[in-house]
């Protein structure tokens, strides 16, 4: 617990008037503040996802060598590297803070173009080169954003033959299946994933080469909460648009009283490579009573999205 408190304080989430090592109200408030700022589920509990994010947030570029490893390195230093490489025109993929094969390839291309040792390792020489050439590029769109836009623009603007994944981690199997059937009836090619681990679902969606992903989850409160992937300097344009359309369609229904939308970094949004949306709807009694209506509503959102996947 002392380590959690130390990491929170180093990130600006002060814990005043609480004994070191105790998990009281001040620590809980700090955890909630960190979770909110980080785009995580806000529950005040330092579980595995929150702890992992705390560790990742503590890395600054230059703190360690960055390279392709097993398991893959994760951290804000990786995200900063991806942002700079992508803004310079090297395709490091989306800015997710995960050093994968695409980030390694982009790093090697950058090293080759700047005449430094091509080893796929971000060390002092590479950092110095990035400082020299990336000063004015930080705010430029990354290659990942441009490619996502191109893929959406070039894809057929209809549901027929489009590839989608619908996922749920437990409790919404009937709704996930209903959405899958509704999209299939409209001509789409759909895989429905039932697995408690969001990372496993992301891996399966990536292997399927889905063009969009919809995650479903129960919320205890009435209404819906829609989220898409967004980090400090990056967001999925297609994901945001699908989230907007899902929110519009759902809140137009009388059985969904309220709705909200936000960018988040939960695993299913962060680890999928396609535009992805997480739809939390509740309470459970409403979902059960209106499963068919919800399936048709979400299918309409997909239909509108393929027609105009980004705002004109």
C-alpha positions in Angstrom: 0.0 0.0 0.0 2.9 2.4 0.7 4.0 1.8 -2.9 0.6 2.7 -4.2 0.5 5.9 -2.2 4.0 6.8 -3.3 3.2 6.3 -6.9 -0.1 8.3 -6.6 1.8 11.2 -4.9 4.5 11.2 -7.6 1.8 11.6 -10.2 0.2 14.6 -8.4 -2.5 12.8 -6.5 -1.7 13.8 -3.0 -2.8 11.9 0.1 -2.9 14.2 3.1 -3.6 13.3 6.7 -3.5 9.5 6.2 -1.0 7.1 7.8 1.4 5.6 5.3 0.3 2.1 4.4 -3.3 2.5 5.4 -6.1 2.5 2.8 -8.4 5.2 4.1 -10.7 7.8 2.5 -7.9 10.0 1.3 -6.2 7.1 -0.5 -9.5 6.1 -2.0 -10.1 9.6 -3.3 -6.6 9.7 -4.8 -7.2 6.3 -6.5 -10.5 7.5 -7.9 -8.9 10.7 -9.2 -6.2 8.7 -10.9 -8.7 6.2 -12.4 -10.8 9.1 -13.8 -7.8 10.9 -15.3 -6.5 7.7 -16.8 -9.7 6.6 -18.4 -10.2 3.5 -16.2 -13.3 2.3 -14.5 -13.7 4.5 -11.4 -14.4 2.3 -8.3 -11.7 3.5 -5.8 -10.2 0.0 -5.7 -6.5 -0.5 -6.7 -7.1 -3.7 -8.6 -4.9 -5.3 -11.2 -5.8 -2.8 -14.0 -5.3 0.2 -11.8 -2.0 -1.1 -10.4 -0.7 -1.8 -13.9 -1.7 1.6 -15.0 0.0 3.2 -12.0 3.2 1.4 -12.9 3.0 2.4 -16.6 2.3 6.0 -15.7 5.6 6.2 -13.8 7.8 5.6 -16.9 9.3 8.5 -18.6 11.2 8.3 -21.9 14.8 7.5 -21.1 14.1 5.6 -17.9 14.7 2.3 -19.6 15.6 0.8 -22.9 12.5 0.1 -25.1 12.5 -3.0 -27.3 10.3 -5.9 -28.4 10.1 -8.3 -25.4 7.9 -11.1 -24.1 5.7 -10.0 -22.5 5.6 -6.7 -24.4 6.7 -3.6 -22.6 4.0 -1.2 -21.6 4.2 2.4 -20.3 3.8 6.1 -21.0 7.4 6.1 -22.3 6.2 3.7 -25.1 3.2 5.8 -25.8 5.4 8.9 -26.2 7.7 7.0 -28.6 4.7 5.9 -30.6 3.3 9.4 -30.8 6.6 10.9 -32.0 7.2 8.1 -34.6 3.6 8.3 -35.9 3.7 12.1 -36.1 6.9 11.8 -38.2 5.3 9.4 -40.6 6.5 6.1 -39.2 3.7 3.7 -38.7 3.9 2.6 -35.0 0.2 1.8 -34.9 -2.2 3.4 -32.5 -0.8 5.1 -29.5 -1.6 2.4 -26.9 1.6 2.4 -24.9 2.4 -1.3 -25.9 5.7 -2.0 -27.6 4.6 -4.5 -30.2 6.0 -5.6 -33.6 4.6 -2.6 -35.4 6.3 -0.2 -33.0 9.6 -2.1 -33.5 9.3 -1.9 -37.3 8.6 1.9 -37.1 11.5 2.4 -34.8 13.9 0.6 -37.1 12.6 2.6 -40.1 13.3 5.8 -38.1 16.8 4.6 -37.1 17.5 3.8 -40.8 16.4 7.2 -41.9 18.4 9.0 -39.3 21.6 7.0 -39.9 21.9 5.5 -36.4 22.3 1.9 -35.5 19.3 -0.1 -36.6 18.6 -2.4 -33.7 15.0 -1.8 -32.8 16.0 -0.5 -29.4 15.1 2.9 -28.2 18.1 4.0 -26.2 20.1 7.2 -25.7 21.1 7.6 -29.4 17.5 7.2 -30.7 16.1 9.5 -28.0 18.6 12.2 -29.0 17.7 11.8 -32.7 14.0 12.0 -31.8 14.6 15.2 -29.8 16.4 16.7 -32.9 13.7 15.9 -35.5 10.4 15.6 -33.6 10.2 19.0 -31.9 7.5 20.4 -34.3 5.8 17.1 -35.1 4.2 16.3 -31.7 0.8 17.7 -32.5 0.6 16.3 -36.1 -1.8 13.4 -36.8 -0.1 10.1 -36.4 0.0 7.6 -39.3 -2.4 5.4 -37.4 -5.1 8.1 -37.4 -4.6 8.7 -41.2 -4.8 5.0 -41.9 -7.9 4.5 -39.9 -9.5 7.3 -41.8 -8.4 5.9 -45.1 -9.7 2.4 -44.2 -13.1 3.8 -43.2 -13.3 6.0 -46.3 -12.4 3.1 -48.7 -14.7 0.5 -47.2 -18.2 -0.2 -48.6 -20.7 2.1 -47.1 -23.2 -0.7 -46.3 -23.4 -3.5 -43.8 -23.2 -6.3 -46.3 -19.9 -8.3 -45.9 -18.6 -6.0 -43.3 -16.7 -7.8 -40.4 -17.8 -7.0 -36.8 -17.1 -8.5 -33.4 -19.6 -8.4 -30.5 -18.2 -9.2 -27.1 -19.4 -9.6 -23.5 -17.6 -10.7 -20.4 -20.6 -12.3 -18.6 -24.3 -11.7 -18.0 -25.1 -10.3 -21.4 -24.8 -13.4 -23.6 -28.4 -13.2 -24.8 -28.0 -9.6 -25.8 -24.7 -10.2 -27.6 -26.2 -13.1 -29.5 -29.2 -11.0 -30.4 -27.0 -8.2 -31.8 -24.9 -10.7 -33.7 -28.0 -12.2 -35.3 -29.4 -8.8 -36.2 -26.2 -7.7 -37.9 -25.9 -11.1 -39.7 -29.5 -10.7 -40.9 -28.4 -7.4 -42.4 -25.6 -9.0 -44.3 -22.6 -8.5 -42.0 -20.1 -11.2 -41.1 -20.1 -11.3 -37.3 -18.3 -13.2 -34.5 -19.8 -13.1 -31.0 -17.3 -13.5 -28.2 -18.2 -14.7 -24.7 -15.2 -14.6 -22.5 -14.5 -13.0 -19.1 -11.1 -11.7 -20.1 -11.1 -8.5 -22.2 -7.6 -9.1 -23.4 -8.6 -12.5 -24.8 -11.5 -10.9 -26.6 -9.2 -8.2 -28.0 -6.8 -10.9 -29.3 -9.6 -12.8 -31.0 -11.1 -9.7 -32.5 -7.7 -8.8 -33.9 -7.2 -12.3 -35.3 -10.6 -12.1 -37.0 -9.6 -8.8 -38.5 -12.8 -7.1 -37.5 -13.6 -3.7 -38.9 -15.3 -2.6 -35.6 -15.8 -4.1 -32.2 -18.8 -3.6 -29.8 -18.4 -4.6 -26.2 -21.4 -5.0 -24.0 -21.6 -4.8 -20.2 -24.2 -4.5 -17.5 -24.4 -1.3 -15.3 -26.4 -1.2 -12.1 -27.7 2.3 -12.8 -30.5 3.1 -15.3 -29.3 4.4 -18.7 -26.2 3.8 -20.7 -22.5 4.8 -20.8 -20.6 4.5 -24.1 -16.8 4.6 -24.3 -14.2 4.6 -27.0 -10.4 4.4 -27.0 -8.6 7.7 -26.2 -5.2 8.4 -24.6 -3.4 11.6 -23.8 -2.6 12.6 -27.4 -4.6 10.1 -29.4 -8.1 8.9 -30.0 -9.8 6.5 -32.4 -11.8 8.7 -34.7 -13.9 5.8 -35.9 -14.5 4.6 -32.4 -15.6 8.1 -31.3 -18.1 8.3 -34.2 -19.5 4.8 -33.5 -19.9 5.8 -29.8 -21.7 9.0 -30.8 -24.2 7.1 -33.0 -24.8 4.3 -30.4 -25.5 7.0 -27.8 -27.9 8.8 -30.1 -29.8 5.6 -31.0 -29.9 4.3 -27.4 -31.0 7.6 -25.7 -33.8 7.9 -28.3 -35.4 4.9 -26.7 -37.8 5.5 -23.9 -36.4 2.6 -21.8 -32.9 4.3 -21.7 -33.4 7.3 -19.5 -29.9 8.8 -19.6 -26.6 8.4 -21.4 -23.0 9.5 -21.4 -19.9 9.1 -23.6 -16.2 9.2 -22.7 -12.8 8.2 -24.0 -11.3 5.4 -21.9 -8.3 3.1 -21.8 -9.8 -0.1 -20.5 -8.2 -3.2 -22.1 -10.9 -4.0 -24.6 -10.6 -0.5 -26.1 -6.9 -0.3 -25.8 -5.9 -3.7 -27.1 -8.2 -3.9 -30.1 -6.7 -2.6 -33.4 -10.0 -1.5 -34.9 -12.6 1.2 -34.0 -14.1 -0.2 -30.8 -16.9 0.8 -28.4 -17.9 -0.4 -25.0 -21.6 -0.1 -24.3 -22.7 -0.4 -20.7 -26.4 -0.4 -20.2 -28.7 -1.1 -17.3 -30.2 -2.1 -15.1 -30.3 -5.8 -15.9 -34.1 -6.0 -15.8 -34.3 -3.4 -18.6 -31.8 -5.3 -20.7 -33.7 -8.5 -20.3 -37.1 -6.9 -21.1 -35.8 -5.0 -24.1 -33.2 -7.4 -25.6 -34.7 -7.4 -29.0 -35.1 -3.6 -29.1 -31.5 -3.1 -27.9 -30.3 -5.4 -30.7 -32.2 -3.5 -33.4 -31.1 -0.2 -31.9 -27.4 -1.1 -31.9 -27.7 -2.5 -35.5 -29.1 0.9 -36.6 -26.0 2.5 -35.0 -23.7 0.2 -37.0 -25.7 0.9 -40.2 -25.3 4.6 -39.7 -21.7 4.2 -38.9 -20.8 2.3 -42.1 -22.6 5.0 -44.1 -20.6 7.8 -42.4 -17.9 6.5 -40.2 -16.5 9.9 -39.4 -18.3 13.2 -39.1 -18.3 15.2 -42.4 
